Amino acid sequence: QVQLVESGGGLVQPGGSLRLSCAGSGRFFSINVMGWYRQAPGNERELVASITRGGSTNYADSVKGRFTISRDNAENTVYLQMNSLKPEDTAVYYCYAEATSVFNRGMNSWGKGTLVTVSS
């Protein structure tokens, strides 16, 4: 019941920056956790970063110090600021959300993904 739409992916050179956005909409009571996963070709999907409604964050070791996750609770939007990008960051990035429905049920939702390519 939560629709997630990602934006901001694209092609950047190593050392460059991108900012991903993901907006949630639909029928829900609240979105408790939002975050980003990524999946590179041939690899498993992995958690990049997550953030709770209260602002607690968690990052994969590979992106600590380079990526920053944030959210706008009022707009049900999560962002991922990616700096000092490396070729190994190349992947499809998927937004996800853990929400509570209007009937007090847990819901997990995924966006369709946005491609980030880091290459010279």
Secondary structure, DSSP 4 states (H G I P E B T S, - for coil): -EEEEEE--EEE-TT--EEEEEEEEES-SEEEEEEEEEE-TTS--EEEEEEETT--EEE-GGGTTTEEEEEEGGGTEEEEEE-S--GGG-EEEEEEEEEE-TTS-EEEEE---EEEEE--
